[in-house]
Structures are given as C-alpha cells and as structure tokens.
Amino acid sequence: MSRPPISHSIVFTYTSDLERGSRFLREVMELDFVVDQGACHIYRLTPLSYIGICNLPDRPQGTAGVTLTIVSPDVDGWRDFLEAKGVTYVSGPEHSEEFGVYSSLFHSPDGYRVEIQSFDDPEWDKGSIGGSIG
C-alpha cells in the first residue's frame, strides 16, 4: 500500500483571546490572513503551510495544546493507511459544518493531536472565504 498524498500543512495553536492572538500573527508577524472560521483564524506561513489560532471551549491545555493538521484530499485513505500500521484513531473521519472540513483525529506517540482533513471549499487557501478581519 502506498502512502496517500499530502497537499498542505496547518499547525493549530490555542488561545483564550482570539482577537489578541490573531492580531499578533497579522500585525506583529505580518502573516497573510487566509481563512476566518469564526472560532479559528488561519494564516499562511509558506505557499503550502499555515498556522491557525483558535479559541475553543474544549481546547487542549499545556503541551497538548498543539494540533498538527495535515491537509489531504484522501482523509479516508490516511485512516486506512495508518490503522494498518497500528495507529488508533480518536475520531472520524467525519464532517464538521462549523469549520467546513472532513477530518479524522489520532494522537501521536507523545500525546499530540494529529488531524488529517480536507476542506469543503477547494479554494479555501485562496483567501476568498470568510472575508477579512479587523
């Protein structure tokens, strides 16, 4: 079985103050704003990598507060591929209307959350959805 493709990478971080955290990424680091998902804002790091900042009521705390998100058109294929290697999934694949994604989640050996997802909107990274933020 060959490994499914990877198209993008997003690292999500968590905050109790989305406005402050987003302003830091936008104004201090001068990252390009790409997507406003409401509770999460995504910024471009490189042409194919991104950082997201989220204020979620169930956000992880401490060192577990980072989710590595790999964007792939084959979320189901990744689950099959990784489960064949003994990885136990926590959830999914399932669709989230709130974030407009299809995703699954497992933990790395060190306890970090790893999400494999695809966006409903194939143009998600073109900066055309979600509008601008202040």
Phi and psi in radians as a Rosetta constraint file:
Dihedral C 1 N 2 CA 2 C 2 CIRCULARHARMONIC -1.576 0.35
Dihedral N 2 CA 2 C 2 N 3 CIRCULARHARMONIC 2.714 0.35
Dihedral C 2 N 3 CA 3 C 3 CIRCULARHARMONIC -1.224 0.35
Dihedral N 3 CA 3 C 3 N 4 CIRCULARHARMONIC 2.342 0.35
Dihedral C 3 N 4 CA 4 C 4 CIRCULARHARMONIC -1.122 0.35
Dihedral N 4 CA 4 C 4 N 5 CIRCULARHARMONIC 2.766 0.35
Dihedral C 4 N 5 CA 5 C 5 CIRCULARHARMONIC -1.293 0.35
Dihedral N 5 CA 5 C 5 N 6 CIRCULARHARMONIC 2.755 0.35
Dihedral C 5 N 6 CA 6 C 6 CIRCULARHARMONIC -2.043 0.35
Dihedral N 6 CA 6 C 6 N 7 CIRCULARHARMONIC 2.251 0.35
Dihedral C 6 N 7 CA 7 C 7 CIRCULARHARMONIC -1.841 0.35
Dihedral N 7 CA 7 C 7 N 8 CIRCULARHARMONIC -0.542 0.35
Dihedral C 7 N 8 CA 8 C 8 CIRCULARHARMONIC -2.646 0.35
Dihedral N 8 CA 8 C 8 N 9 CIRCULARHARMONIC 2.975 0.35
Dihedral C 8 N 9 CA 9 C 9 CIRCULARHARMONIC -2.410 0.35
Dihedral N 9 CA 9 C 9 N 10 CIRCULARHARMONIC 2.353 0.35
Dihedral C 9 N 10 CA 10 C 10 CIRCULARHARMONIC -2.270 0.35
Dihedral N 10 CA 10 C 10 N 11 CIRCULARHARMONIC 2.276 0.35
Dihedral C 10 N 11 CA 11 C 11 CIRCULARHARMONIC -1.871 0.35
Dihedral N 11 CA 11 C 11 N 12 CIRCULARHARMONIC 2.121 0.35
Dihedral C 11 N 12 CA 12 C 12 CIRCULARHARMONIC -1.701 0.35
Dihedral N 12 CA 12 C 12 N 13 CIRCULARHARMONIC 2.357 0.35
Dihedral C 12 N 13 CA 13 C 13 CIRCULARHARMONIC -2.051 0.35
Dihedral N 13 CA 13 C 13 N 14 CIRCULARHARMONIC 2.906 0.35
Dihedral C 13 N 14 CA 14 C 14 CIRCULARHARMONIC -2.208 0.35
Dihedral N 14 CA 14 C 14 N 15 CIRCULARHARMONIC 2.612 0.35
Dihedral C 14 N 15 CA 15 C 15 CIRCULARHARMONIC -2.586 0.35
Dihedral N 15 CA 15 C 15 N 16 CIRCULARHARMONIC 2.765 0.35
Dihedral C 15 N 16 CA 16 C 16 CIRCULARHARMONIC -1.681 0.35
Dihedral N 16 CA 16 C 16 N 17 CIRCULARHARMONIC -0.082 0.35
Dihedral C 16 N 17 CA 17 C 17 CIRCULARHARMONIC -2.376 0.35
Dihedral N 17 CA 17 C 17 N 18 CIRCULARHARMONIC 1.549 0.35
Dihedral C 17 N 18 CA 18 C 18 CIRCULARHARMONIC -1.076 0.35
Dihedral N 18 CA 18 C 18 N 19 CIRCULARHARMONIC -0.702 0.35
Dihedral C 18 N 19 CA 19 C 19 CIRCULARHARMONIC -1.052 0.35
Dihedral N 19 CA 19 C 19 N 20 CIRCULARHARMONIC -0.819 0.35
Dihedral C 19 N 20 CA 20 C 20 CIRCULARHARMONIC -1.109 0.35
Dihedral N 20 CA 20 C 20 N 21 CIRCULARHARMONIC -0.855 0.35
Dihedral C 20 N 21 CA 21 C 21 CIRCULARHARMONIC -1.109 0.35
Dihedral N 21 CA 21 C 21 N 22 CIRCULARHARMONIC -0.719 0.35
Dihedral C 21 N 22 CA 22 C 22 CIRCULARHARMONIC -1.183 0.35
Dihedral N 22 CA 22 C 22 N 23 CIRCULARHARMONIC -0.699 0.35
Dihedral C 22 N 23 CA 23 C 23 CIRCULARHARMONIC -1.067 0.35
Dihedral N 23 CA 23 C 23 N 24 CIRCULARHARMONIC -0.676 0.35
Dihedral C 23 N 24 CA 24 C 24 CIRCULARHARMONIC -1.075 0.35
Dihedral N 24 CA 24 C 24 N 25 CIRCULARHARMONIC -0.839 0.35
Dihedral C 24 N 25 CA 25 C 25 CIRCULARHARMONIC -1.120 0.35
Dihedral N 25 CA 25 C 25 N 26 CIRCULARHARMONIC -0.681 0.35
Dihedral C 25 N 26 CA 26 C 26 CIRCULARHARMONIC -1.364 0.35
Dihedral N 26 CA 26 C 26 N 27 CIRCULARHARMONIC -0.842 0.35
Dihedral C 26 N 27 CA 27 C 27 CIRCULARHARMONIC -1.659 0.35
Dihedral N 27 CA 27 C 27 N 28 CIRCULARHARMONIC -0.712 0.35
Dihedral C 27 N 28 CA 28 C 28 CIRCULARHARMONIC -1.415 0.35
Dihedral N 28 CA 28 C 28 N 29 CIRCULARHARMONIC -0.886 0.35
Dihedral C 28 N 29 CA 29 C 29 CIRCULARHARMONIC -1.466 0.35
Dihedral N 29 CA 29 C 29 N 30 CIRCULARHARMONIC -0.269 0.35
Dihedral C 29 N 30 CA 30 C 30 CIRCULARHARMONIC 1.015 0.35
Dihedral N 30 CA 30 C 30 N 31 CIRCULARHARMONIC 0.761 0.35
Dihedral C 30 N 31 CA 31 C 31 CIRCULARHARMONIC -1.476 0.35
Dihedral N 31 CA 31 C 31 N 32 CIRCULARHARMONIC 2.606 0.35
Dihedral C 31 N 32 CA 32 C 32 CIRCULARHARMONIC -1.342 0.35
Dihedral N 32 CA 32 C 32 N 33 CIRCULARHARMONIC 2.198 0.35
Dihedral C 32 N 33 CA 33 C 33 CIRCULARHARMONIC -1.286 0.35
Dihedral N 33 CA 33 C 33 N 34 CIRCULARHARMONIC 2.334 0.35
Dihedral C 33 N 34 CA 34 C 34 CIRCULARHARMONIC -2.051 0.35
Dihedral N 34 CA 34 C 34 N 35 CIRCULARHARMONIC -0.880 0.35
Dihedral C 34 N 35 CA 35 C 35 CIRCULARHARMONIC -2.438 0.35
Dihedral N 35 CA 35 C 35 N 36 CIRCULARHARMONIC 2.338 0.35
Dihedral C 35 N 36 CA 36 C 36 CIRCULARHARMONIC -1.848 0.35
Dihedral N 36 CA 36 C 36 N 37 CIRCULARHARMONIC 1.906 0.35
Dihedral C 36 N 37 CA 37 C 37 CIRCULARHARMONIC -1.719 0.35
Dihedral N 37 CA 37 C 37 N 38 CIRCULARHARMONIC 0.263 0.35
Dihedral C 37 N 38 CA 38 C 38 CIRCULARHARMONIC 1.535 0.35
Dihedral N 38 CA 38 C 38 N 39 CIRCULARHARMONIC -1.486 0.35
Dihedral C 38 N 39 CA 39 C 39 CIRCULARHARMONIC -1.369 0.35
Dihedral N 39 CA 39 C 39 N 40 CIRCULARHARMONIC -0.200 0.35
Dihedral C 39 N 40 CA 40 C 40 CIRCULARHARMONIC -2.335 0.35
Dihedral N 40 CA 40 C 40 N 41 CIRCULARHARMONIC 2.486 0.35
Dihedral C 40 N 41 CA 41 C 41 CIRCULARHARMONIC -2.094 0.35
Dihedral N 41 CA 41 C 41 N 42 CIRCULARHARMONIC 2.402 0.35
Dihedral C 41 N 42 CA 42 C 42 CIRCULARHARMONIC -2.037 0.35
Dihedral N 42 CA 42 C 42 N 43 CIRCULARHARMONIC 2.352 0.35
Dihedral C 42 N 43 CA 43 C 43 CIRCULARHARMONIC -2.152 0.35
Dihedral N 43 CA 43 C 43 N 44 CIRCULARHARMONIC 2.555 0.35
Dihedral C 43 N 44 CA 44 C 44 CIRCULARHARMONIC -1.434 0.35
Dihedral N 44 CA 44 C 44 N 45 CIRCULARHARMONIC 2.276 0.35
Dihedral C 44 N 45 CA 45 C 45 CIRCULARHARMONIC -1.696 0.35
Dihedral N 45 CA 45 C 45 N 46 CIRCULARHARMONIC -0.830 0.35
Dihedral C 45 N 46 CA 46 C 46 CIRCULARHARMONIC -2.423 0.35
Dihedral N 46 CA 46 C 46 N 47 CIRCULARHARMONIC 3.084 0.35
Dihedral C 46 N 47 CA 47 C 47 CIRCULARHARMONIC -0.955 0.35
Dihedral N 47 CA 47 C 47 N 48 CIRCULARHARMONIC -0.470 0.35
Dihedral C 47 N 48 CA 48 C 48 CIRCULARHARMONIC -2.202 0.35
Dihedral N 48 CA 48 C 48 N 49 CIRCULARHARMONIC 0.184 0.35
Dihedral C 48 N 49 CA 49 C 49 CIRCULARHARMONIC -2.325 0.35
Dihedral N 49 CA 49 C 49 N 50 CIRCULARHARMONIC 2.593 0.35
Dihedral C 49 N 50 CA 50 C 50 CIRCULARHARMONIC -2.465 0.35
Dihedral N 50 CA 50 C 50 N 51 CIRCULARHARMONIC 2.802 0.35
Dihedral C 50 N 51 CA 51 C 51 CIRCULARHARMONIC -2.189 0.35
Dihedral N 51 CA 51 C 51 N 52 CIRCULARHARMONIC 2.394 0.35
Dihedral C 51 N 52 CA 52 C 52 CIRCULARHARMONIC -2.050 0.35
Dihedral N 52 CA 52 C 52 N 53 CIRCULARHARMONIC 2.609 0.35
Dihedral C 52 N 53 CA 53 C 53 CIRCULARHARMONIC -2.215 0.35
Dihedral N 53 CA 53 C 53 N 54 CIRCULARHARMONIC 2.304 0.35
Dihedral C 53 N 54 CA 54 C 54 CIRCULARHARMONIC -2.309 0.35
Dihedral N 54 CA 54 C 54 N 55 CIRCULARHARMONIC 2.549 0.35
Dihedral C 54 N 55 CA 55 C 55 CIRCULARHARMONIC -2.069 0.35
Dihedral N 55 CA 55 C 55 N 56 CIRCULARHARMONIC 1.685 0.35
Dihedral C 55 N 56 CA 56 C 56 CIRCULARHARMONIC -2.068 0.35
Dihedral N 56 CA 56 C 56 N 57 CIRCULARHARMONIC 2.462 0.35
Dihedral C 56 N 57 CA 57 C 57 CIRCULARHARMONIC -1.076 0.35
Dihedral N 57 CA 57 C 57 N 58 CIRCULARHARMONIC -0.511 0.35
Dihedral C 57 N 58 CA 58 C 58 CIRCULARHARMONIC -1.834 0.35
Dihedral N 58 CA 58 C 58 N 59 CIRCULARHARMONIC 0.461 0.35
Dihedral C 58 N 59 CA 59 C 59 CIRCULARHARMONIC -1.102 0.35
Dihedral N 59 CA 59 C 59 N 60 CIRCULARHARMONIC 2.584 0.35
Dihedral C 59 N 60 CA 60 C 60 CIRCULARHARMONIC -1.166 0.35
Dihedral N 60 CA 60 C 60 N 61 CIRCULARHARMONIC 2.711 0.35
Dihedral C 60 N 61 CA 61 C 61 CIRCULARHARMONIC -2.041 0.35
Dihedral N 61 CA 61 C 61 N 62 CIRCULARHARMONIC 2.687 0.35
Dihedral C 61 N 62 CA 62 C 62 CIRCULARHARMONIC 1.211 0.35
Dihedral N 62 CA 62 C 62 N 63 CIRCULARHARMONIC -2.592 0.35
Dihedral C 62 N 63 CA 63 C 63 CIRCULARHARMONIC -1.147 0.35
Dihedral N 63 CA 63 C 63 N 64 CIRCULARHARMONIC -0.359 0.35
Dihedral C 63 N 64 CA 64 C 64 CIRCULARHARMONIC -1.408 0.35
Dihedral N 64 CA 64 C 64 N 65 CIRCULARHARMONIC 0.094 0.35
Dihedral C 64 N 65 CA 65 C 65 CIRCULARHARMONIC -1.406 0.35
Dihedral N 65 CA 65 C 65 N 66 CIRCULARHARMONIC 0.266 0.35
Dihedral C 65 N 66 CA 66 C 66 CIRCULARHARMONIC -2.085 0.35
Dihedral N 66 CA 66 C 66 N 67 CIRCULARHARMONIC 2.309 0.35
Dihedral C 66 N 67 CA 67 C 67 CIRCULARHARMONIC -1.996 0.35
Dihedral N 67 CA 67 C 67 N 68 CIRCULARHARMONIC 2.110 0.35
Dihedral C 67 N 68 CA 68 C 68 CIRCULARHARMONIC -1.473 0.35
Dihedral N 68 CA 68 C 68 N 69 CIRCULARHARMONIC 2.090 0.35
Dihedral C 68 N 69 CA 69 C 69 CIRCULARHARMONIC -1.957 0.35
Dihedral N 69 CA 69 C 69 N 70 CIRCULARHARMONIC 2.167 0.35
Dihedral C 69 N 70 CA 70 C 70 CIRCULARHARMONIC -1.874 0.35
Dihedral N 70 CA 70 C 70 N 71 CIRCULARHARMONIC 2.169 0.35
Dihedral C 70 N 71 CA 71 C 71 CIRCULARHARMONIC -1.617 0.35
Dihedral N 71 CA 71 C 71 N 72 CIRCULARHARMONIC 2.199 0.35
Dihedral C 71 N 72 CA 72 C 72 CIRCULARHARMONIC -2.570 0.35
Dihedral N 72 CA 72 C 72 N 73 CIRCULARHARMONIC 2.538 0.35
Dihedral C 72 N 73 CA 73 C 73 CIRCULARHARMONIC -1.286 0.35
Dihedral N 73 CA 73 C 73 N 74 CIRCULARHARMONIC -0.100 0.35
Dihedral C 73 N 74 CA 74 C 74 CIRCULARHARMONIC -2.195 0.35
Dihedral N 74 CA 74 C 74 N 75 CIRCULARHARMONIC 1.198 0.35
Dihedral C 74 N 75 CA 75 C 75 CIRCULARHARMONIC -1.064 0.35
Dihedral N 75 CA 75 C 75 N 76 CIRCULARHARMONIC -0.753 0.35
Dihedral C 75 N 76 CA 76 C 76 CIRCULARHARMONIC -1.136 0.35
Dihedral N 76 CA 76 C 76 N 77 CIRCULARHARMONIC -0.700 0.35
Dihedral C 76 N 77 CA 77 C 77 CIRCULARHARMONIC -1.084 0.35
Dihedral N 77 CA 77 C 77 N 78 CIRCULARHARMONIC -0.684 0.35
Dihedral C 77 N 78 CA 78 C 78 CIRCULARHARMONIC -1.085 0.35
Dihedral N 78 CA 78 C 78 N 79 CIRCULARHARMONIC -0.740 0.35
Dihedral C 78 N 79 CA 79 C 79 CIRCULARHARMONIC -1.095 0.35
Dihedral N 79 CA 79 C 79 N 80 CIRCULARHARMONIC -0.813 0.35
Dihedral C 79 N 80 CA 80 C 80 CIRCULARHARMONIC -1.027 0.35
Dihedral N 80 CA 80 C 80 N 81 CIRCULARHARMONIC -0.805 0.35
Dihedral C 80 N 81 CA 81 C 81 CIRCULARHARMONIC -1.045 0.35
Dihedral N 81 CA 81 C 81 N 82 CIRCULARHARMONIC -0.842 0.35
Dihedral C 81 N 82 CA 82 C 82 CIRCULARHARMONIC -1.328 0.35
Dihedral N 82 CA 82 C 82 N 83 CIRCULARHARMONIC -0.656 0.35
Dihedral C 82 N 83 CA 83 C 83 CIRCULARHARMONIC -1.106 0.35
Dihedral N 83 CA 83 C 83 N 84 CIRCULARHARMONIC -0.582 0.35
Dihedral C 83 N 84 CA 84 C 84 CIRCULARHARMONIC -1.117 0.35
Dihedral N 84 CA 84 C 84 N 85 CIRCULARHARMONIC -0.353 0.35
Dihedral C 84 N 85 CA 85 C 85 CIRCULARHARMONIC -1.761 0.35
Dihedral N 85 CA 85 C 85 N 86 CIRCULARHARMONIC 0.164 0.35
Dihedral C 85 N 86 CA 86 C 86 CIRCULARHARMONIC 1.636 0.35
Dihedral N 86 CA 86 C 86 N 87 CIRCULARHARMONIC 0.108 0.35
Dihedral C 86 N 87 CA 87 C 87 CIRCULARHARMONIC -1.302 0.35
Dihedral N 87 CA 87 C 87 N 88 CIRCULARHARMONIC 2.327 0.35
Dihedral C 87 N 88 CA 88 C 88 CIRCULARHARMONIC -1.748 0.35
Dihedral N 88 CA 88 C 88 N 89 CIRCULARHARMONIC 2.150 0.35
Dihedral C 88 N 89 CA 89 C 89 CIRCULARHARMONIC -1.468 0.35
Dihedral N 89 CA 89 C 89 N 90 CIRCULARHARMONIC 2.576 0.35
Dihedral C 89 N 90 CA 90 C 90 CIRCULARHARMONIC -1.555 0.35
Dihedral N 90 CA 90 C 90 N 91 CIRCULARHARMONIC -0.679 0.35
Dihedral C 90 N 91 CA 91 C 91 CIRCULARHARMONIC -2.758 0.35
Dihedral N 91 CA 91 C 91 N 92 CIRCULARHARMONIC 2.820 0.35
Dihedral C 91 N 92 CA 92 C 92 CIRCULARHARMONIC 1.302 0.35
Dihedral N 92 CA 92 C 92 N 93 CIRCULARHARMONIC -3.068 0.35
Dihedral C 92 N 93 CA 93 C 93 CIRCULARHARMONIC -1.211 0.35
Dihedral N 93 CA 93 C 93 N 94 CIRCULARHARMONIC 2.486 0.35
Dihedral C 93 N 94 CA 94 C 94 CIRCULARHARMONIC -2.662 0.35
Dihedral N 94 CA 94 C 94 N 95 CIRCULARHARMONIC 2.779 0.35
Dihedral C 94 N 95 CA 95 C 95 CIRCULARHARMONIC -1.649 0.35
Dihedral N 95 CA 95 C 95 N 96 CIRCULARHARMONIC 2.433 0.35
Dihedral C 95 N 96 CA 96 C 96 CIRCULARHARMONIC -2.004 0.35
Dihedral N 96 CA 96 C 96 N 97 CIRCULARHARMONIC 1.938 0.35
Dihedral C 96 N 97 CA 97 C 97 CIRCULARHARMONIC -1.099 0.35
Dihedral N 97 CA 97 C 97 N 98 CIRCULARHARMONIC -0.680 0.35
Dihedral C 97 N 98 CA 98 C 98 CIRCULARHARMONIC -1.001 0.35
Dihedral N 98 CA 98 C 98 N 99 CIRCULARHARMONIC -0.767 0.35
Dihedral C 98 N 99 CA 99 C 99 CIRCULARHARMONIC -1.808 0.35
Dihedral N 99 CA 99 C 99 N 100 CIRCULARHARMONIC -0.102 0.35
Dihedral C 99 N 100 CA 100 C 100 CIRCULARHARMONIC 1.145 0.35
Dihedral N 100 CA 100 C 100 N 101 CIRCULARHARMONIC 0.742 0.35
Dihedral C 100 N 101 CA 101 C 101 CIRCULARHARMONIC -2.398 0.35
Dihedral N 101 CA 101 C 101 N 102 CIRCULARHARMONIC 2.782 0.35
Dihedral C 101 N 102 CA 102 C 102 CIRCULARHARMONIC -2.005 0.35
Dihedral N 102 CA 102 C 102 N 103 CIRCULARHARMONIC 2.130 0.35
Dihedral C 102 N 103 CA 103 C 103 CIRCULARHARMONIC -2.625 0.35
Dihedral N 103 CA 103 C 103 N 104 CIRCULARHARMONIC 2.881 0.35
Dihedral C 103 N 104 CA 104 C 104 CIRCULARHARMONIC -2.417 0.35
Dihedral N 104 CA 104 C 104 N 105 CIRCULARHARMONIC 2.825 0.35
Dihedral C 104 N 105 CA 105 C 105 CIRCULARHARMONIC -2.454 0.35
Dihedral N 105 CA 105 C 105 N 106 CIRCULARHARMONIC 2.403 0.35
Dihedral C 105 N 106 CA 106 C 106 CIRCULARHARMONIC -2.494 0.35
Dihedral N 106 CA 106 C 106 N 107 CIRCULARHARMONIC 2.970 0.35
Dihedral C 106 N 107 CA 107 C 107 CIRCULARHARMONIC -1.864 0.35
Dihedral N 107 CA 107 C 107 N 108 CIRCULARHARMONIC 2.456 0.35
Dihedral C 107 N 108 CA 108 C 108 CIRCULARHARMONIC -1.241 0.35
Dihedral N 108 CA 108 C 108 N 109 CIRCULARHARMONIC 2.960 0.35
Dihedral C 108 N 109 CA 109 C 109 CIRCULARHARMONIC -1.020 0.35
Dihedral N 109 CA 109 C 109 N 110 CIRCULARHARMONIC -0.443 0.35
Dihedral C 109 N 110 CA 110 C 110 CIRCULARHARMONIC -1.582 0.35
Dihedral N 110 CA 110 C 110 N 111 CIRCULARHARMONIC 0.079 0.35
Dihedral C 110 N 111 CA 111 C 111 CIRCULARHARMONIC 1.593 0.35
Dihedral N 111 CA 111 C 111 N 112 CIRCULARHARMONIC 0.087 0.35
Dihedral C 111 N 112 CA 112 C 112 CIRCULARHARMONIC -1.369 0.35
Dihedral N 112 CA 112 C 112 N 113 CIRCULARHARMONIC 2.536 0.35
Dihedral C 112 N 113 CA 113 C 113 CIRCULARHARMONIC -1.356 0.35
Dihedral N 113 CA 113 C 113 N 114 CIRCULARHARMONIC 2.273 0.35
Dihedral C 113 N 114 CA 114 C 114 CIRCULARHARMONIC -2.150 0.35
Dihedral N 114 CA 114 C 114 N 115 CIRCULARHARMONIC 2.184 0.35
Dihedral C 114 N 115 CA 115 C 115 CIRCULARHARMONIC -2.039 0.35
Dihedral N 115 CA 115 C 115 N 116 CIRCULARHARMONIC 2.349 0.35
Dihedral C 115 N 116 CA 116 C 116 CIRCULARHARMONIC -1.901 0.35
Dihedral N 116 CA 116 C 116 N 117 CIRCULARHARMONIC 2.198 0.35
Dihedral C 116 N 117 CA 117 C 117 CIRCULARHARMONIC -2.532 0.35
Dihedral N 117 CA 117 C 117 N 118 CIRCULARHARMONIC 2.763 0.35
Dihedral C 117 N 118 CA 118 C 118 CIRCULARHARMONIC -2.233 0.35
Dihedral N 118 CA 118 C 118 N 119 CIRCULARHARMONIC 2.537 0.35
Dihedral C 118 N 119 CA 119 C 119 CIRCULARHARMONIC -1.532 0.35
Dihedral N 119 CA 119 C 119 N 120 CIRCULARHARMONIC 2.510 0.35
Dihedral C 119 N 120 CA 120 C 120 CIRCULARHARMONIC -1.080 0.35
Dihedral N 120 CA 120 C 120 N 121 CIRCULARHARMONIC -0.702 0.35
Dihedral C 120 N 121 CA 121 C 121 CIRCULARHARMONIC -1.589 0.35
Dihedral N 121 CA 121 C 121 N 122 CIRCULARHARMONIC 1.954 0.35
Dihedral C 121 N 122 CA 122 C 122 CIRCULARHARMONIC -1.134 0.35
Dihedral N 122 CA 122 C 122 N 123 CIRCULARHARMONIC -0.228 0.35
Dihedral C 122 N 123 CA 123 C 123 CIRCULARHARMONIC -1.744 0.35
Dihedral N 123 CA 123 C 123 N 124 CIRCULARHARMONIC 0.317 0.35
Dihedral C 123 N 124 CA 124 C 124 CIRCULARHARMONIC -0.951 0.35
Dihedral N 124 CA 124 C 124 N 125 CIRCULARHARMONIC -0.587 0.35
Dihedral C 124 N 125 CA 125 C 125 CIRCULARHARMONIC -1.621 0.35
Dihedral N 125 CA 125 C 125 N 126 CIRCULARHARMONIC 0.214 0.35
Dihedral C 125 N 126 CA 126 C 126 CIRCULARHARMONIC -1.635 0.35
Dihedral N 126 CA 126 C 126 N 127 CIRCULARHARMONIC -0.012 0.35
Dihedral C 126 N 127 CA 127 C 127 CIRCULARHARMONIC 1.320 0.35
Dihedral N 127 CA 127 C 127 N 128 CIRCULARHARMONIC 0.280 0.35
Dihedral C 127 N 128 CA 128 C 128 CIRCULARHARMONIC -1.703 0.35
Dihedral N 128 CA 128 C 128 N 129 CIRCULARHARMONIC -0.154 0.35
Dihedral C 128 N 129 CA 129 C 129 CIRCULARHARMONIC -1.943 0.35
Dihedral N 129 CA 129 C 129 N 130 CIRCULARHARMONIC 2.649 0.35
Dihedral C 129 N 130 CA 130 C 130 CIRCULARHARMONIC 1.492 0.35
Dihedral N 130 CA 130 C 130 N 131 CIRCULARHARMONIC -0.226 0.35
Dihedral C 130 N 131 CA 131 C 131 CIRCULARHARMONIC 1.242 0.35
Dihedral N 131 CA 131 C 131 N 132 CIRCULARHARMONIC -2.911 0.35
Dihedral C 131 N 132 CA 132 C 132 CIRCULARHARMONIC -1.752 0.35
Dihedral N 132 CA 132 C 132 N 133 CIRCULARHARMONIC 2.848 0.35
Dihedral C 132 N 133 CA 133 C 133 CIRCULARHARMONIC -2.074 0.35
Dihedral N 133 CA 133 C 133 N 134 CIRCULARHARMONIC 2.706 0.35
